[in-house]
Amino acid sequence: MRHPILSGSGYKLYILILFIIAIIHSLVLFFYYGFPIAISITDSLAYNTFFGVLAPGLWYIVTFASLSKDDLSLAGTHIGAAVITVVMWSSLSSFIVGLIFSENRDYQEFLDDSYIWRLIIGVLYYSITVLIFYLIKYYQDMQERLNKELELQNLLKDSELRMLKSQINPHFIFNSLNSISALTISKAETAREMVIKLSEFLRYSLGKDSVEMNPLEQEIQNVSLYLDIEKIRFGSKLNFEKEIDEACQEVEVPNLILQPLFENAIKYGVYESIDQVTIRLKCDTDEDMLHILITNNYDKDAMPAKGEGIGLESVRKRLSLVYGRNDLLEVDQTDNEFSVTMKIPVKQNSDEEN
């Protein structure tokens, strides 16, 4: 555990406090007791300097005593340490100044008469120093606990993010393999083309697995590749339109965050419809927020396919984990249109980059 005086810049404040106490000590001897300035300063320097040397060692006593869970043992440790420290401090300081001013009888009498009072002051010094050290130790322990809790929260956050992304990738792979399987016999060349595009898609998604944030432009390119794969199967039944402001392109978003939304549109729109389904992607931005709108029409009379429910929910959870907000995903449904609005805090993106 970091020493509050010997490590960092704590020694500067410590020396300043000792200097102030030494000045007050000298002034009391000079003005109240009437001793010459030389005696007043020497007495103050001897007592305060020596205590200043001993005081940092009390930190180790506080640290050692804190390990004891027995109150009686704790009290015994401090009583023993206080007696040794105060007697050593007072006796050695008195011996030094007494030796320097041995010919001054008034001062020698003052030393003898004030010895008990100096012991009492020493106990007061010890108590205040130990109390301050306990407060510092409590603060350091609290900071250490907070840091460990924060580290644990970050580990849990990373673990949950990886879990959510690991749910998304297999989900898409299984859908794509089913599509390829359906095309293998009837349209072998189309199936081959689909395998190539799938490999390109997987190269992107697996290559970005360790990266949490990507520019929106890359994510849109990845989604376009996904839709190319699905278009091979659905042909003209699937149509994709996009309207992207130039300012949106470089804004960073969580990687693969768009993928589940388009999978959702394909699964509940294109799969169940006999008519053409148009998926529209629109993006604009302001100073605070990136706005992404994904809409698709659907057949309201068709029975929706049963899914695992990991698409929209996984996106909602990831946004909450990354940005600490629960209001970044909105879903709206009418008789023939389904829309998802996603918001990405732009300022937070900038802060994370810095």
Buried (B, 14 or more C-beta within 10 A) or exposed (E): EEBBBEEEEBBEEBEEEBEEBBEEBBEBBBEEBEBEEEBBBBBBBBBBBBBBEBBBEBBEBBEEBBEEEEEEEBEEBBEEBBBEBBEEBBEBBBEBBBEBBEEBEEBBEBBEEBEEEBBEBBBEBBEEBBEBBEEBBEEEEEEEEEEEEEEEEEEEEEEBBEEBBEBBBEBBBEBBEEBBEEBBEEBEEBBEBBBEBBEBBBEBBEEBEEEBBBBBBBBBEBBEBBBBBBBBBBEEBBBBEBEBEEEBBEBBBBBBBBBBBBBBBBBBBBBBBEEEBBBBBBBBBEEEBBBBBBBBBBBEEEEEEEEEEBBBBBBBBBBBBBBEEEEBBEEEEEEEBBBBBBBBBBEBBEEEEE
